[in-house]
Amino acid sequence: MIGWKEYKLKDLVTRITKGTTPSTLGGRFLDNGINFIKSEAVSYDGRIDKSCFVFIDEETHQKLKRSQLEKDDILFSMAGIFLGKNALVTEDLLPANTNQALAIIRLNQQKALPKYVHYFLRQPSVIDLVNNMSGQSAQPNINMEEIGSIDVRLPSPAEQQAIASILSSLDDKIDLLHRQNKTLEQLAETLFRRWFVEEAEEGWEEKSLYDAIKLVGGGTPKTSIPEYWDGNINWLAGGDIATNHKSFIITAQKNITEEGLSSSSAKLLPKYATVISARGTVGKYCLLSQPMAFSQSNYGILPTYKNCYFFTYLLVAHSVDELQAAAYGSVFDTITTDTFKEQKVRLPSEEVILNFEHTVAIYFHKMLHNQNQIRTLTQLRDTLLPKLMSGEVRVKM
């Protein structure tokens, strides 16, 4: 592309380094203090999830000088299932530190705009390149030299700024919708606690969680039969649920056919049903935005009270810590039907539950509307990203 130049990433930085685990220097993680960012806090869409942070004290932070973060640093995942993800450090995250699973890319801002390079590295082609660098090892990883060898195409500084502004404006809208949904979820959870915990009455009926919901088992069509796959029925695996934890899931990564559904133990759940991971990502859960099937590593959960899908979801959300604790005490870290049977809940009359459902429904309908907007904006951003970075789509200057 005319006016664009290609550089090795190492020629655009002042440093590429990585962090250290605090325990190697006698430190430990705390409940509060200096933010310590692990790779699981970084998402493929460039967000940093503060709920995944752990913390260190000031003394440990000073010992870890090499990995003290600065504004506009790019955190780049070097290892494991998160390989290739990256995010930009913002002022509100500081002071902060990180460990050896995240590379710290500090750009020479006279040569390249950090936000532009952040988006360049988010391209699927770059993530594929990085994963190919790692080979076929059980624990994929790359080193700092390999990160520095990545080719980066740069337009003029003004065009870098314009491209980054377009993409970041979409990300800002997506982030706002995510934050709105988090607030709506918290409001719904607060109402649930008020109605069914803080204002619970002695005369309410005690029953097992198993009896308060309807559990549905999942299944997987035979992968050796192509006719069972790539149909129009969304089929959830544990990874789908973990990615969409505590939110509506719009689409799954895999789809099955009607024949695949009828030829296996997989079952189709209705819109607004809850699905929870029973193995692997134990205790992660989400709501369905449309009818979907799911694997045997998960449970579908339906209401026993008339169409009270949101009450049922919040009941499971309120009980999930106990379900996880029981699962982690088992041999295979698995939630079973017995886990649900052992968990006790006290519930009021169906009339109260129906009133609650009516009260919170508005929150969930707004959440689903937001989630659909997030999907639309995400698709637009992901379509524009490689086109802007290749020069196929040019920005008017």
C-alpha positions, 0 to 999 in steps of 0.5 A: 500500500502506497505510503505504508511501511513494514517493520518488525515489532522489535524496531518499534518498541523501547522494550519487550519484557514480561513479569514474574510470579510474586511467590518467586520473590517471597510475595503473595496475593492479597484481597486488595492492594496493587492490581496484578493482571493475569492473562485470563483477565485479557479477552480476545476483543481487547478488554481487561476484566477487572473482576479477574484481578488479584492483588499484591502489596506495595513492597512486592510491587517495588520488587517487581520493577521490571513488570510495573505497567505504564499507560499505553503498554500492550499486554500480550498473552504468551502462553496457554489457551490465551495465547495471542490475546492483547489489551492496552493498559489504561490510566484507570488500571494503574498502579499495576503489575503482571506475571510471566504469562503476559509480555509487556510491549512498550512502544516508542510513540515517536514511531508508532501509535500504541492504540493502532498497534494494539488493534493490528495485533488483534487481527485474526491473521496475527493471532493465527501466526502467533499460534503457529509459532508455538508449534504443537506442544501441549502448553503452547507458548512463544518467547519475547524474541518471537513477539518482536519478529512480528511484522507490523504495517504502518501508515502515516501517524495521522492515518494510524490515529484515524484508524484507531479512532474508528475501531476504538469508538466501536469498542467504546460503544461495546464496552458501554453496553457490557457495563450496562448489562453488568449493572442490570445483572447486579440490580436483578441479583440485588432484588433477588436477595431482597425478596428471597433472602433478606425478607424470607419468612419462617413459614416458607417451604424448604426444598432441595434446589433439585426440586425447585428447578427442572434439570435437563441432560445434554448430549453430543451427536457423533462427530464421525457423521458429517450429516449431524453437524453444521446445521442451523441448531446452536450446540453449546460446549463448556467454552461457549458458556464460560465465554458468555458467563452471567449473560445471554449467549447469542450464538454457539461456536458449533451447530448441529442438524435436526438429524444430529439432534434426534440421533443423540441425547442432545435436547433443544432448550427454549429461549430464556432457559439457563445452562450451567457447566457441570465439568471443566469450567464448573459453575459457569452459567448463561441464559439462552437468547434462542432455542439451543442444544448443549453437550453432556458436560452441561445441564439445561435448567428449566423453571418448575414455576410457570414460565419463571425463567428469570427467577430460575436463572437468579436462583441458580446464580444465588446457589452457584458458590455452594454448587461449585464448593461441592463439586470441587470436593468431589473426585472429578470436580463435577456437579451432579444431580446429587449436588443439586439435591443436597443444596437446600432453598426456602421459597414462598408461594408461587404467586410471590415468585410470579410477581418477582418474575414480572418485576425483573423481566424488564431488566433481562429484556433490556440485557438481551437487547443490549447483547444483540447490539453488542453482537452487531457492533462486534461484527462490524468491528471485526469486519472492518479491522483487517480491511483497515489494517490492509488498506483495503478500506481507507480512512478519509483524512 
